[in-house]
Amino acid sequence: MPIAILELPPTWDAIKKVSIPVTRTKLGDGYEQIVVEGTTGAIEEWDVRSPTMPPQYAQDRLNQLRVFSGMNPFYWSPDNELTIPKKIFTCEGWTLIRLGLMAHQISATFKQTFI
């Protein structure tokens, strides 16, 4: 099954967080052994946030996110591949922020996955 591509408008904010999965083992005399897990190295998470938008436009974007949510992986790049290459991510959920009657905002976290 081919992996879909998610493209968001460049007006969405994206904040990158990088973590390196490690295992820590407490040893005697205050020493600690730290070992990197797996062979993938650093894992990226991106917190994305839409600009303020009308309710109907926000609903259209939520419908698009529903297709890409859960464990369905997708290709995504924070700048639509202008300088940052697409990688595979998942999105386990999102938040809809209501800013009055005529304005909404969406935020979500995309977690890098390796398949």
Contacts in CASP RR format, 6 or more apart in sequence:
PFRMAT RR
TARGET T0000
AUTHOR 0000-0000-0000
METHOD contacts of the structure
MODEL  1
MPIAILELPPTWDAIKKVSIPVTRTKLGDGYEQIVVEGTTGAIEEWDVRS
PTMPPQYAQDRLNQLRVFSGMNPFYWSPDNELTIPKKIFTCEGWTLIRLG
LMAHQISATFKQTFI
3 73 0 8 1.000
3 74 0 8 1.000
3 75 0 8 1.000
3 88 0 8 1.000
4 67 0 8 1.000
4 68 0 8 1.000
4 72 0 8 1.000
4 74 0 8 1.000
4 75 0 8 1.000
5 74 0 8 1.000
5 75 0 8 1.000
5 76 0 8 1.000
5 86 0 8 1.000
6 64 0 8 1.000
6 68 0 8 1.000
6 74 0 8 1.000
6 75 0 8 1.000
6 76 0 8 1.000
6 89 0 8 1.000
7 76 0 8 1.000
7 80 0 8 1.000
8 48 0 8 1.000
8 50 0 8 1.000
8 76 0 8 1.000
8 80 0 8 1.000
10 79 0 8 1.000
10 80 0 8 1.000
11 50 0 8 1.000
11 51 0 8 1.000
12 48 0 8 1.000
12 49 0 8 1.000
12 50 0 8 1.000
12 51 0 8 1.000
13 48 0 8 1.000
13 49 0 8 1.000
13 51 0 8 1.000
14 46 0 8 1.000
14 47 0 8 1.000
14 48 0 8 1.000
14 49 0 8 1.000
14 78 0 8 1.000
15 46 0 8 1.000
15 47 0 8 1.000
15 48 0 8 1.000
16 44 0 8 1.000
16 45 0 8 1.000
16 46 0 8 1.000
16 78 0 8 1.000
17 44 0 8 1.000
17 45 0 8 1.000
17 46 0 8 1.000
17 47 0 8 1.000
18 42 0 8 1.000
18 43 0 8 1.000
18 44 0 8 1.000
18 45 0 8 1.000
19 42 0 8 1.000
19 43 0 8 1.000
19 45 0 8 1.000
20 36 0 8 1.000
20 41 0 8 1.000
20 42 0 8 1.000
20 43 0 8 1.000
21 36 0 8 1.000
21 37 0 8 1.000
21 38 0 8 1.000
21 41 0 8 1.000
21 43 0 8 1.000
22 34 0 8 1.000
22 35 0 8 1.000
22 36 0 8 1.000
22 37 0 8 1.000
23 34 0 8 1.000
23 35 0 8 1.000
23 37 0 8 1.000
24 32 0 8 1.000
24 33 0 8 1.000
24 34 0 8 1.000
25 32 0 8 1.000
25 33 0 8 1.000
25 34 0 8 1.000
25 35 0 8 1.000
26 32 0 8 1.000
27 33 0 8 1.000
40 114 0 8 1.000
43 111 0 8 1.000
43 112 0 8 1.000
44 87 0 8 1.000
44 111 0 8 1.000
44 112 0 8 1.000
45 109 0 8 1.000
45 110 0 8 1.000
45 111 0 8 1.000
45 112 0 8 1.000
46 76 0 8 1.000
46 78 0 8 1.000
46 89 0 8 1.000
46 109 0 8 1.000
46 110 0 8 1.000
47 107 0 8 1.000
47 108 0 8 1.000
47 109 0 8 1.000
48 78 0 8 1.000
48 107 0 8 1.000
48 108 0 8 1.000
48 109 0 8 1.000
48 110 0 8 1.000
49 105 0 8 1.000
49 106 0 8 1.000
49 107 0 8 1.000
50 58 0 8 1.000
50 61 0 8 1.000
50 105 0 8 1.000
50 106 0 8 1.000
50 107 0 8 1.000
51 105 0 8 1.000
52 99 0 8 1.000
52 103 0 8 1.000
52 104 0 8 1.000
52 105 0 8 1.000
53 61 0 8 1.000
53 103 0 8 1.000
53 104 0 8 1.000
53 105 0 8 1.000
53 106 0 8 1.000
54 102 0 8 1.000
54 103 0 8 1.000
54 104 0 8 1.000
55 102 0 8 1.000
55 103 0 8 1.000
55 104 0 8 1.000
58 96 0 8 1.000
58 104 0 8 1.000
58 105 0 8 1.000
58 106 0 8 1.000
61 106 0 8 1.000
62 94 0 8 1.000
62 96 0 8 1.000
62 106 0 8 1.000
65 91 0 8 1.000
65 93 0 8 1.000
65 94 0 8 1.000
65 106 0 8 1.000
65 108 0 8 1.000
68 74 0 8 1.000
68 91 0 8 1.000
69 91 0 8 1.000
69 92 0 8 1.000
69 93 0 8 1.000
69 94 0 8 1.000
70 90 0 8 1.000
70 91 0 8 1.000
70 92 0 8 1.000
70 93 0 8 1.000
71 90 0 8 1.000
72 90 0 8 1.000
73 88 0 8 1.000
73 89 0 8 1.000
73 90 0 8 1.000
73 113 0 8 1.000
73 115 0 8 1.000
74 88 0 8 1.000
74 89 0 8 1.000
74 90 0 8 1.000
74 91 0 8 1.000
75 86 0 8 1.000
75 87 0 8 1.000
75 88 0 8 1.000
75 89 0 8 1.000
76 86 0 8 1.000
76 87 0 8 1.000
76 89 0 8 1.000
76 110 0 8 1.000
77 84 0 8 1.000
77 85 0 8 1.000
77 86 0 8 1.000
77 87 0 8 1.000
78 84 0 8 1.000
87 112 0 8 1.000
88 112 0 8 1.000
88 113 0 8 1.000
88 114 0 8 1.000
88 115 0 8 1.000
89 110 0 8 1.000
89 111 0 8 1.000
89 112 0 8 1.000
89 113 0 8 1.000
90 110 0 8 1.000
90 111 0 8 1.000
90 113 0 8 1.000
91 108 0 8 1.000
91 109 0 8 1.000
91 110 0 8 1.000
91 111 0 8 1.000
92 109 0 8 1.000
92 111 0 8 1.000
93 108 0 8 1.000
93 109 0 8 1.000
94 106 0 8 1.000
94 107 0 8 1.000
94 108 0 8 1.000
95 106 0 8 1.000
95 107 0 8 1.000
95 108 0 8 1.000
96 104 0 8 1.000
96 105 0 8 1.000
96 106 0 8 1.000
97 104 0 8 1.000
97 105 0 8 1.000
97 106 0 8 1.000
97 107 0 8 1.000
98 104 0 8 1.000
99 105 0 8 1.000
END
